[in-house]
Amino acid sequence: MLGSRLSAGIAGLLLLCFGVGASIGDDSPSAPTQGATQVLVFGDSLSAAYKLPAEDGWVALLRERLDQRVPGLFEITNASASGETTSGGLTRLPEVLNTGAYDWVLLELGANDGLRGLPLGVIETNLQTLIDRAEAYGAEVVLLGIMLPSNYGPAYADPFAAMYARLAEENDLPGLPFLLEGAADDRELMFDDGIHPNAEGQKQVLENVWDVVAPLWGLEASERTP
């Protein structure tokens, strides 16, 4: 788990890295292609290919895999922004949704709120509102969860992680408990900050997401090498 090796000092660095100014690289929203299933990824630096070319991030890798497997059937738009919070997402989401007719929203937010120690009730309310707005728009939501470093203490970190499972269950959503599963504990898959996945780690994140979305989209659940 991510928190197994993060000290309080690293947690501060984590907050700094997640708190950099919002930026949406080459994957910024554009007019979707009509006829294809439209997928919007709406997250923070973990989905914005932090410190990497956009094409090395898990969202671009997802797009590439879909193009290879079922060319022309899916259009992936990445509206993730480094430093994004749930409150910032609430401000941005309506405008982003208006850029196209999205069928799916892959929602990955909350890390920056948790790292700042915001009240869990506020974070959960914001996430619920984001879910409600996406669904009211007509999109189906996939909730991508995250976990906090252990030095935040079980009294905060444990219910923070459980919040995603509860939201998924209460809203009957497909969900991923921990986006960085299998990468966060492997130094070779992470940048030196121990927080963000490097290019190899992005491939692991892709597999985590793929195992959730592929069955939803009628595709094979995994392409992992045995």
N, C-alpha and C positions, 0 to 999 in steps of 0.2 A: 504494500500500500504506500501511496505517496508520502504519508506522514512518517513512515518508518525511519527515514533518515534525515528529515528536515529539522534543523534547530530553530530556535526563535530568531536567530540572525538571518537564516535563509528565508524564514517566513516573511521577514521584512523585505528581503530582496524580491520575494514572490509578489508581494503587494506592489512593489515598485514596477516590476515587469508587467504585471497585469494592468497597472494604472497608467501606462503610457498613453499618449493622446490617441483618440480613435482614428483608425485608418482602415480603409477598405481598398486593397490593392487592385489588381487587374480583374478580380472577380466581382466587381461592383455590379449592382443590379442593372440589367438592360432589358430591352423588350424581348420577352420569351418567344420561342418559335411555336407557332400555332400547330395543334395536332399532337404534339408531344406531351407526355405527363410532366407537369411543371413542379419542380422541387425547389424550395427555398431553404437555405441553411442560414440560421439566424443565431449567431453566437458571439463569442469574444475571441481573445488571442489564440485560444486552443483550436479554434476553427478558422482562424485568419492566417494560417501558415506563418506564425511569428518567427522572425529572423530567417525566413526561407523565401525563395522565389515562389510565387503563387502556385506554379505547376507542381511543386513538391509537397504541397499540403494535402491532407486527407480528402478534402472536398474535391480538389482537382483530380486526385487519384480515383475517387468515386465516379466522377464524370468520365474519366478515361475508361474505367472498367465497364461502365454501362454502354459507352460508345462502341466498345469492342464486342460486348455480349449481345446487345440489342440496339444496334445503331439507329438513331433517329427517334427512338421511343421515349427518351427522357431528356429533359432540359434542366440542368442544375445551375442555380443562381446562388452565389455566396455573398450574403450581405452581412457577414461577420465583421466586427470592428474590435481591434485591440483596446483594452481598457473598458469595454462596455459593461454596464451594470443592468440589473433588471429595470430600474427606473429609467435609465437611458434608453433601454429597449422599448419601454412603453411609449416613449416619445417618438422613436424612429419607426416603430412597426407599421403604423397606419400608412405612412408615406411609402414604405418599402412594399407593402402589400398592393398598393395602387400601381406598382410598376408592371404588374402582370396578373394573369389568372392562375394562381398557384393552387395545385392540387394537394401538395404536402408541405408542411413546415417542420424542419428538423430544428428543434429549439434547444440551444445549449447556452444557458445563461445562469448566473448565480454565483460563480466563483469569486468575482470581485466583491460582491456584497458580503459573502462569507469571510473573505480575507480581511475585510474592514470590520468584521465583528458586528454587522448590523443585526438588529433583532430578527430572529427566525420568522416570526409572524409577518413581518414586513416583506421579507424575501418571498415567503410562500404566497402571500396575497398578490404580490407583483407577478409571480410566475403564473398563478391562477388567472390573473387578468390577461396576461399574454396568451395563454391557452384559449381563454374565452374569445378574445378578439380574433385570433387566427381561425377558430372554428366558426365564429359568426361570419367571417369572410367567406367561409365555404371550404377551408382547407382542413385536411386531417393532420394531426400533430403527432410527431414522435419526440419524446422527451429524453434528451441526452443528459445523464446525471454526472455529477462530479463529487469528489470527496476532499476534505480539508486535511492539512497536516495534523499529525497527532498532537503536536505541541499546543494546538488550540484547545485541547482537553476534551475528554469524552462527553462532558456535559453540553458542549456546543457542537463538536464535530460529529458525534453519533446522530443526534436528531437532525443535523444538517443533511447527512447522507440519507437518512430515512425519509426526509421530506420529499425527495424525488420519487421514491417508491410509493409513497402515500398519494402524491398527486397523480401518478400514473394509474394507480388502482381506482381512485375516486373518480377520475375522468375517463376510465376505461381506455387508456392510451398504451400503445406499445412504448417501451422504455428501455434504456440502457443504464444500469446502476452506476457505472464508472467509465467514463469515456477513455481514460488512460490505462485501463486494466491491461496488464501484461507489458506495459511500457514504463510506467512510473518507477518500478523497482529495478529496472535494468539501466545502469549508467550508460551503456553503449547505445541506448535508444533515446537518451535525453541530452539536452544541452547542459553545459556546465552549471547552469542555475538550478538543475535538478527539478525543473518545473515544466518546461516546455519540451515536447518531443522534437527530436531532430528529424532529418529526412528519413532515416530508417525507422524511427519511432512513429512517424506519420503512417507508415505502412501497417503497423500494428493497430493504430487507431482505425484505419480503414477497415481492417478485418472485424474489429469490434462493432463498428457501425453496420457493416455489411451483414453480419449475422442477424441483426435486427430488421433491417429494411428489405433484404432480399426476399424473405418469405412473404412479406407484405406486397411485394411487387411481382410475385410469381416467378422468382428466380431461385437458383440453388442457394441454400443457406450459407455455405462456406466454400471458400477456395483455399483454405489453409493447407499447407504442405504437411502430410502426416509425419 
